[in-house]
């Protein structure tokens, strides 16, 4: 049976936006309309069950459901479906929802497809262009209609011995046949050890020795030469230190990037740096300041690019970039709480006609990658504190997708022990499929136009809610202390992750791996890079407890391997040995490599003339310096309640921060982490050595500008270069940037303690620009941190400059850093900005916009000083005169940038600043006209008949929930007893147990609160449906109504919880009932994208117990983060809600006025939250729970909206 669902006219926002986009970028003006029909092919349900299940697929307020598909009225049509074997979030969520609705019904199955109906005067070429744009061969494919059940049929290739391998002398045919990244020298080495090699062993070695996994390029022995005096001088410095402490090792990129860290560690410096055999992430030993004293913690940092063909499948590539980065600190037993996203694109605004053969349009890459990264990070619940997209034509070769994350763990929760024979390895998390096959070796190769045809199996799909469970599980010290060693299954899957766990030997039973479907071969199981899987090594005696704890977090676990003393990696499949590789060979990294590296003289910078007004306008409209608000706000920056700086600061949220700061989670602490980056691809291309030096300097200076002490800063590097081959000129580029980075480390005495390299940025004749990104991070006290927006008029503005050496490089920073830090602690310096390629002008513009504070510059200020790059320098705002630095001018109340008689209004600058990327990443909300509403009838505040000193709060945790910990903390602070109940649905038995546990927990509680998140990944095609399905159980409906009517209880929900309360009918009616077209609903934001920022809300009524601690008319600042938050209801319903005093809160500006600018999602009447008529049920979009001391320092407003205290106080 098939269910077809489409949007009603007037609610087809996505279709109208898609139609407008296609008409514009594909130049098809005769396209009039598109109707998207979601098709669900269902198995295992009766007709009666299907009728009830339609509530999951069709929202009656906005959609039409049908059993028939009419294709007679359109000009053309086609259907797209996710590739078989790939993860399909919609089908996955629909199946889980149906299982929750009918837990006793076995063998339910769902398949989904999207049907596009096209209207207008369209010829076959038009239709083909539209299909080509919407279809991605690596993600989905066109299917015939009617929709039919497809089976995944997989072959099982036999692991046969390679014929004549032992006598081969020409390896070229073998390399081509198996698409190997191995070199002939590697295959010669393999011949010596495994003359009777089979095909699986060949692929395992190809994967294990790939550049992605073993950094072969970075370990290549190099002979360096240069004509550049600066580079030669640095090389001499490096070589002398190399001979002193590492003469036994060859000169290599790896040695050059890590030598200074080893030297500083040997000198007794870098004392916080922790080194471990597991080597999963950069690790610092820190102490948290807490009310009960200092607590020892580990701080983890990891950065990596996604080295698969992200430019071919942007969404999947970017989502697995952040997912993989998170699992590295997670492997170290750390829990990740914050991240950075950096991307590199060619011009995303270029016409689609300029798209190169074999490539996707730059616009599609940029949008898809931003959506993939943000969707995964938002769902897993990691705050993305810093987002930047860099534009350079070189990224046409391959998109740059870079993620960096921070994690933490109490030191007592971490133990790392040597594996012993008999120890067992379990896989925890996701099941194994064919996705990601060959990804590690594929990411180590250059690509061509044919890559889009042959790389399909190398692209994975991620399931963020599954990884969220792993994050929760690792926070349990009872669980984490069972782990002796841990590795995530990233590149190379089982073969690499388990092969790295022990050098003594390991026996892996591939048949024991949990799979997504039947029919997988030994090749698939050994090499699959299916996401969200972790390998954990434990003592056999701990197995029962280990499996019990995994199941309690709704996670699958399976013993798959045993540590041996065989000295081999042994794989067994269906009781047959399919691979047996000596560990000595496996860990040898292949044959030794050698190359020459030559660095020529840098390209000199041409002198140029400047014009004050013209250059200001050109600067703010440059893609690399203009506003990225529409991109930045797609990423949840406040989840976890640890965000100290919002990404955009000031009253108007327009000044971008330069570094992210977050309180270390899990403790009541004032200790925070700071992290940022430095990067200029244009400088790296012009002068690699200078580019590497300035990247390090810029990253460190950005932390200094926030208030960090430079002695506590550490570095991690990311290199992304073209495929080097044997070209000495190409090898010279990464060597040059690392020489520059070496000198910067030496002068700053700050070490690089980790990093990641990717040396495959080539596409036919195109190459990425030399890309060297320096990350700087540290632990710091949060109390004195400052943000970059100007704070008030009539303050001094100074330029603080570092001296220049004979090569024009800034140096001698220690005294400058100390003075800046001292003046920040004294409260003199109120804002600071570390300069980069945009110079002083870029800093002044961005510092001004956040609070619309103008700048009156010294009339004699030299324009080169204003506009030239300024690496190593600072612009600071001071409340008093400073005894160092050069005065630039003063802040002023007139919102303009003024130099003598020349002036440019900030309003005009802002318009120019926000325009360039508005068509790609829109940020201006379109707000519908609002109907007039009657004045509410005053309602008395409710009081409870039931008095309890500590009321019990129940917080359910569904697959995809991610705000439960913030909510739990806030309720506990309000004085409640809190029970968090994880819904488990691994099996029908687990689900039935969850229903019983939930019913009992509701009957023992006074408050039921549904927290925010993405239950079911906001699928199928709508938020809150999984919660709706679960609570549709008759036994739970009865328990909920008893909670309200007999226990005098309260029910609340924020964001996803609010969405669920509306779907259940608990809002606005106070009872569970079927939905009707007249009921209120939350729609997609008018921007049709996720939005995260600080909004302001005004309380209209405090009659509800939830709002009893607020005063009517009070204005609160509140973090928002949602994609479906636009409140909608028919006018008749809105009128009734208003007259019954059920509209609780509205979005307003700081003056308390309704305005388009204050409405973040296009809600009718600016509605943010409503109550039931009885007042005991309350839902809102804003995350009031995401607040504690020291947060949001760069945003004004009152964040303390005590709805949780009000609910608890109801029973006191």
Secondary structure as GFF3:
##gff-version 3
##sequence-region A 1 1212
A	DSSP	beta_strand	2	7	.	.	.	ID=ss1
A	DSSP	alpha_helix	13	25	.	.	.	ID=ss2
A	DSSP	beta_strand	31	43	.	.	.	ID=ss3
A	DSSP	alpha_helix	47	57	.	.	.	ID=ss4
A	DSSP	beta_strand	63	66	.	.	.	ID=ss5
A	DSSP	beta_strand	76	82	.	.	.	ID=ss6
A	DSSP	alpha_helix	89	101	.	.	.	ID=ss7
A	DSSP	beta_strand	109	120	.	.	.	ID=ss8
A	DSSP	alpha_helix	124	134	.	.	.	ID=ss9
A	DSSP	beta_strand	140	143	.	.	.	ID=ss10
A	DSSP	three_ten_helix	165	167	.	.	.	ID=ss11
A	DSSP	alpha_helix	172	178	.	.	.	ID=ss12
A	DSSP	alpha_helix	184	193	.	.	.	ID=ss13
A	DSSP	alpha_helix	199	208	.	.	.	ID=ss14
A	DSSP	alpha_helix	211	214	.	.	.	ID=ss15
A	DSSP	alpha_helix	216	219	.	.	.	ID=ss16
A	DSSP	beta_strand	221	226	.	.	.	ID=ss17
A	DSSP	alpha_helix	229	245	.	.	.	ID=ss18
A	DSSP	alpha_helix	253	266	.	.	.	ID=ss19
A	DSSP	beta_strand	282	290	.	.	.	ID=ss20
A	DSSP	beta_strand	293	305	.	.	.	ID=ss21
A	DSSP	alpha_helix	314	331	.	.	.	ID=ss22
A	DSSP	beta_strand	335	345	.	.	.	ID=ss23
A	DSSP	three_ten_helix	352	354	.	.	.	ID=ss24
A	DSSP	alpha_helix	362	380	.	.	.	ID=ss25
A	DSSP	beta_strand	383	391	.	.	.	ID=ss26
A	DSSP	three_ten_helix	393	396	.	.	.	ID=ss27
A	DSSP	beta_strand	400	410	.	.	.	ID=ss28
A	DSSP	three_ten_helix	411	413	.	.	.	ID=ss29
A	DSSP	beta_strand	424	429	.	.	.	ID=ss30
A	DSSP	alpha_helix	439	442	.	.	.	ID=ss31
A	DSSP	alpha_helix	451	454	.	.	.	ID=ss32
A	DSSP	three_ten_helix	456	458	.	.	.	ID=ss33
A	DSSP	alpha_helix	464	474	.	.	.	ID=ss34
A	DSSP	alpha_helix	477	480	.	.	.	ID=ss35
A	DSSP	beta_strand	485	488	.	.	.	ID=ss36
A	DSSP	alpha_helix	493	499	.	.	.	ID=ss37
A	DSSP	beta_strand	506	509	.	.	.	ID=ss38
A	DSSP	three_ten_helix	510	512	.	.	.	ID=ss39
A	DSSP	alpha_helix	522	527	.	.	.	ID=ss40
A	DSSP	beta_strand	533	538	.	.	.	ID=ss41
A	DSSP	three_ten_helix	540	542	.	.	.	ID=ss42
A	DSSP	alpha_helix	543	552	.	.	.	ID=ss43
A	DSSP	beta_strand	557	563	.	.	.	ID=ss44
A	DSSP	beta_strand	568	573	.	.	.	ID=ss45
A	DSSP	beta_strand	576	582	.	.	.	ID=ss46
A	DSSP	alpha_helix	583	586	.	.	.	ID=ss47
A	DSSP	beta_strand	594	599	.	.	.	ID=ss48
A	DSSP	alpha_helix	612	621	.	.	.	ID=ss49
A	DSSP	alpha_helix	629	632	.	.	.	ID=ss50
A	DSSP	beta_strand	648	649	.	.	.	ID=ss51
A	DSSP	beta_strand	655	656	.	.	.	ID=ss52
A	DSSP	beta_strand	660	663	.	.	.	ID=ss53
A	DSSP	beta_strand	671	678	.	.	.	ID=ss54
A	DSSP	alpha_helix	681	686	.	.	.	ID=ss55
A	DSSP	alpha_helix	688	706	.	.	.	ID=ss56
A	DSSP	three_ten_helix	710	712	.	.	.	ID=ss57
A	DSSP	beta_strand	714	720	.	.	.	ID=ss58
A	DSSP	alpha_helix	728	748	.	.	.	ID=ss59
A	DSSP	beta_strand	752	758	.	.	.	ID=ss60
A	DSSP	beta_strand	762	763	.	.	.	ID=ss61
A	DSSP	beta_strand	766	767	.	.	.	ID=ss62
A	DSSP	beta_strand	771	781	.	.	.	ID=ss63
A	DSSP	beta_strand	796	800	.	.	.	ID=ss64
A	DSSP	beta_strand	803	804	.	.	.	ID=ss65
A	DSSP	beta_strand	810	811	.	.	.	ID=ss66
A	DSSP	alpha_helix	814	825	.	.	.	ID=ss67
A	DSSP	beta_strand	829	834	.	.	.	ID=ss68
A	DSSP	alpha_helix	839	849	.	.	.	ID=ss69
A	DSSP	beta_strand	854	857	.	.	.	ID=ss70
A	DSSP	alpha_helix	863	867	.	.	.	ID=ss71
A	DSSP	beta_strand	874	878	.	.	.	ID=ss72
A	DSSP	beta_strand	886	892	.	.	.	ID=ss73
A	DSSP	beta_strand	896	899	.	.	.	ID=ss74
A	DSSP	beta_strand	902	905	.	.	.	ID=ss75
A	DSSP	alpha_helix	906	915	.	.	.	ID=ss76
A	DSSP	beta_strand	952	957	.	.	.	ID=ss77
A	DSSP	alpha_helix	964	973	.	.	.	ID=ss78
A	DSSP	beta_strand	977	982	.	.	.	ID=ss79
A	DSSP	alpha_helix	988	1003	.	.	.	ID=ss80
A	DSSP	beta_strand	1007	1010	.	.	.	ID=ss81
A	DSSP	three_ten_helix	1015	1018	.	.	.	ID=ss82
A	DSSP	alpha_helix	1025	1030	.	.	.	ID=ss83
A	DSSP	alpha_helix	1034	1045	.	.	.	ID=ss84
A	DSSP	beta_strand	1050	1054	.	.	.	ID=ss85
A	DSSP	alpha_helix	1056	1064	.	.	.	ID=ss86
A	DSSP	alpha_helix	1066	1069	.	.	.	ID=ss87
A	DSSP	beta_strand	1081	1083	.	.	.	ID=ss88
A	DSSP	beta_strand	1091	1099	.	.	.	ID=ss89
A	DSSP	three_ten_helix	1105	1107	.	.	.	ID=ss90
A	DSSP	beta_strand	1115	1122	.	.	.	ID=ss91
A	DSSP	beta_strand	1126	1128	.	.	.	ID=ss92
A	DSSP	alpha_helix	1131	1139	.	.	.	ID=ss93
A	DSSP	beta_strand	1143	1148	.	.	.	ID=ss94
A	DSSP	three_ten_helix	1164	1166	.	.	.	ID=ss95
A	DSSP	beta_strand	1167	1171	.	.	.	ID=ss96
A	DSSP	beta_strand	1177	1180	.	.	.	ID=ss97
A	DSSP	alpha_helix	1203	1209	.	.	.	ID=ss98
###
